[in-house]
Amino acid sequence: MVECGVGGLASPGGVRATGWRGLLTPDATCTHATAISPQGLRRRGIRALLVDLDNTLSPWNQPGCDPQVAAWLRALRVAGIAVCIVSNNGPERVRAFLRGCDADLPWIARAGKPRRGVYQRALRMLSAEPAHTAAVGDQVFTDVLGGKRAGLVAILVTPLAEREFPATRVVRLVEGWWLRRLRAEGALRAL
């Protein structure tokens, strides 16, 4: 497993994002969720992850689970990091993915991200505190915004595939502009 450090992450209990700019700026970026080191998360005080499914853990709407993703989910469990899948996709999609991973994880489907309430519900499911939880996903306007609104550390990963829900492709145009701007300003921190 490739290790991504967590040096750029805000410390638990740190300053909460305010203003639209802070809500749309990830705390860290990484090429793939599986590159996020469970041990690095623990060193930074992260004890729970709320993870998106499509194009974060698995290409959009594709059944099955990559063995590397399944191994990463097991490594998180061994490290004592709780995981909840939070997806805007339907329940059958989430169930099929978890069967493919042979993982028994809590999950929320049709989440309606970036609503703050869905993140609060996931935190309750894990008995987790916002200051010790990170949201991991591939979209700024759902995963980063929702996680930041709930007071979580937000980690943006590179989408796994170009194939996406049609509406997402439109939002990606604005997101691409925003990320280029943040990159040019030096505001994006790689894990």
MIBAFI-129930 format. One record per residue (C-alpha): x, y, z; residue in one letter. Coordinates in steps of 0.001 Angstrom, whole numbers, padded with zeros to 6 digits, always signed. Layout:
BEGIN
XYZA...
***
This chain:
BEGIN
+000000+000000+000000M+001337+003420-000963V+001410+005729+002017E+000108+009245+001782C+001123+011299+004781G-001305+013518+006580V+000996+016400+007371G-001268+018924+005631G-004370+018025+007617L-005751+020435+010126A-005352+019246+013672S-008456+017882+015378P-010319+020634+017128G-008784+023167+014740G-010465+026185+013224V-013760+025440+011501R-014082+026548+007872A-016026+029758+007419T-017125+031626+004346G-017723+030051+000968W-014002+029905+000138R-013180+027917+003267G-016141+025606+002697L-014985+024825-000849L-011293+024316-000124T-010212+020787+000808P-007875+020387+003772D-005811+017923+001746A-005749+016217-001637T-004645+012739-002608C-004576+010687-005786T-006620+007797-004393H-008393+006952-001157A-006244+003837-000706T-003147+006056-000585A-004386+007543+002699I-002416+005829+005438S-004477+004505+008370P-001462+004982+010649Q-001015+008558+009413G-004667+009281+010149L-004290+007917+013678R-001172+010038+014268R-003242+013116+013382R-006105+012133+015654G-008515+010996+012930I-010576+008079+014278R-013377+007925+011696A-013862+008362+007942L-017045+009198+006065L-016226+007985+002560V-017974+008595-000743D-018464+005579-003028L-018703+006437-006731D-015420+007580-008261N-013854+007585-004794T-013769+003876-003886L-015115+002456-007136S-015665+003774-010657P-019160+005212-011108W-021902+002580-011041N-019499-000337-011533Q-020194-003462-009507P-017573-005167-007447G-014741-003959-005302C-011104-003612-006226D-008936-005893-004007P-006765-002884-003087Q-009849-001038-001788V-010952-004098+000199A-007461-004369+001718A-007488-000650+002607W-010875-000964+004319L-009521-003921+006353R-006386-001923+007245A-008554+000943+008496L-010515-001456+010707R-007283-002974+012081V-005986+000548+012826A-009150+001294+014786G-010571+003774+012299I-014330+003537+011867A-015720+003897+008338V-019160+004818+007039C-019979+004908+003323I-021969+008067+002510V-023278+007954-001045S-025770+009896-003120N-026343+006684-005082N-029103+004196-004252G-029018+001461-001617P-028605-001424-004083E-025424+000169-005433R-023960+000496-001933V-024977-003051-000946R-023445-004503-004125A-020171-002684-003488F-019964-003857+000129L-020733-007469-000890R-017883-007242-003394G-015549-005992-000654C-016771-008574+001822D-017145-005643+004218A-019801-005075+006832D-019762-001291+007150L-022473+001174+008089P-023700+003184+005141W-026083+005879+004030I-027519+005856+000500A-029402+008642-001266R-027583+010870+001180A-028355+014201-000437G-024829+015506+000057K-023802+018241+000796P-026536+018449+003437R-024972+018756+006878R-027581+016475+008465G-026404+013400+006591V-022888+013861+007969Y-024275+014327+011477Q-026275+011114+011045R-023137+009236+009938A-021222+010612+012935L-023951+009283+015246R-023818+005884+013517M-020084+005702+014296L-020266+007419+017697S-017638+009778+016289A-016776+013395+017001E-016431+015875+014108P-012986+016989+015309A-011702+013412+014898H-013420+012602+011589T-012531+013159+007937A-014788+013204+004877A-013170+011582+001834V-014544+012066-001659G-013930+013091-005258D-016188+016153-005525Q-015760+019654-004143V-019454+020614-004238F-020697+017494-002444T-017953+015777-000451D-015738+018726+000513V-018601+021179+001035L-020686+018692+003034G-017759+017599+005185G-016664+021172+005900K-020230+022237+006755R-020269+019453+009352A-016929+020557+010838G-014901+017634+009442L-011488+017473+007831V-012108+017241+004065A-009845+015116+001857I-010379+015416-001898L-009258+012481-004035V-008820+012338-007798T-011878+010757-009479P-011243+007144-010474L-012870+007406-013896A-014196+009954-016361E-017544+008160-016658R-019993+009868-014311E-023578+010769-013686F-024484+013337-016416P-025207+016198-013970A-021847+015613-012288T-020051+016233-015595R-021566+019733-015724V-020554+020504-012132V-017017+019262-012921R-016552+022238-015256L-016983+024704-012389V-015037+022448-010045E-012132+022282-012518G-011970+026073-012679W-012056+026289-008861W-009314+023696-008368L-007069+025357-010989R-007491+028644-009119R-006665+027040-005751L-003640+025303-007288R-002362+028578-008771A-002717+030247-005360E-000894+027390-003625G-003991+026668-001553A-004122+022908-002271L-002056+020675-000026R-001226+017149-001098A-001249+014473+001541L
***
